[in-house]
Amino acid sequence: MRNKLHVLDLGRMQMKRASFVGDLAEDDPARDEFVEFPISAYLVDGPDGRILFDVGCHPDAMNPGGRWSEPFQQHFPWSAGPDGEACHLPNRLEQLGLGPDDINRVVLSHMHSDHAGCVEFFRKSQVIVHQREYDKREFYPGR
């Protein structure tokens, strides 16, 4: 069996340009414009098992009373895009005929909520994250 890579679209997030691009002048009006960027996960399906790189936002993060505070939701708005709820990671895996228990390893690039928000679904998987990221996890909402 050869490795197969699946790129999973997990919606879109926005943040102010000043947070995204750090070299804008203080008086630049573009600082407050929102920039949209994709949230993705990557599944490698190979002879040694399935490896998932990043897990995206938790499905309950962005609604009233959600896991993310209202100020955090306003500062970093998330949207499902044209696919609606289909873009939540559990649904993307289901589209491939898989569930969280079918994933052998989860690799987290870092512990931000848009990269690690669904990690709790993978209770049977080996989770790999850099020690420094793990040590500072209390600073990220939705962990």
Residue pairs with C-beta under 8 A, 6 or more apart in sequence:
1 46
1 47
2 46
2 47
3 44
3 45
3 46
3 47
4 44
4 45
4 46
5 42
5 43
5 44
5 45
6 42
6 43
6 44
6 45
6 96
7 40
7 42
8 40
8 41
8 42
8 43
8 56
8 89
8 92
8 93
9 38
9 39
9 40
9 81
9 83
9 87
9 92
10 38
10 39
10 40
10 41
10 56
10 57
10 87
10 88
10 89
10 92
11 38
11 39
11 56
11 57
11 78
11 79
11 80
11 81
11 83
11 87
11 88
12 36
12 37
12 38
12 39
12 78
12 79
12 80
12 81
13 36
13 37
13 39
13 57
13 76
13 77
13 78
13 79
13 114
14 34
14 35
14 36
14 37
14 76
14 77
14 78
14 79
15 34
15 35
15 37
15 75
15 76
16 31
16 32
16 33
16 34
16 35
16 75
17 24
17 30
17 31
17 32
17 33
17 34
17 35
18 24
18 31
18 32
20 35
20 37
21 35
24 30
24 31
34 77
39 56
39 57
39 78
39 114
40 54
40 56
41 52
41 53
41 54
41 55
41 56
41 89
41 92
42 52
42 53
42 54
43 50
43 51
43 52
43 53
43 93
43 96
43 103
44 50
44 51
44 52
44 53
48 104
49 104
49 105
50 98
50 102
50 103
50 104
50 105
51 103
51 104
51 105
51 106
51 107
52 103
52 105
52 106
52 107
52 122
52 125
53 106
53 107
53 109
54 107
54 108
54 109
54 115
54 116
55 89
55 106
55 108
55 115
55 116
55 117
55 118
55 119
55 121
55 122
56 88
56 89
56 114
56 115
56 117
56 118
57 78
57 113
57 114
57 117
57 118
57 142
58 67
58 113
58 117
58 118
58 120
58 142
59 85
59 88
59 89
59 90
59 118
60 66
60 67
61 67
61 68
61 73
61 78
61 113
61 117
61 142
62 68
62 73
62 77
62 78
66 73
67 113
67 117
67 141
67 142
68 76
68 113
68 141
68 142
69 141
72 141
76 114
78 114
80 86
80 87
80 88
81 87
85 91
86 92
86 95
89 118
89 121
90 99
90 100
90 118
90 121
93 99
93 100
93 102
93 103
100 121
100 122
100 123
100 124
100 125
101 124
103 122
103 124
103 125
104 125
104 126
105 125
105 126
105 127
105 128
106 119
106 122
106 125
106 126
106 127
106 128
107 128
107 129
108 115
108 116
108 119
108 127
108 128
108 129
108 133
109 115
110 116
110 129
110 130
110 133
111 129
111 133
111 134
111 136
111 137
111 140
111 143
112 140
113 140
113 141
113 142
113 143
116 129
116 140
116 143
117 142
119 127
137 143
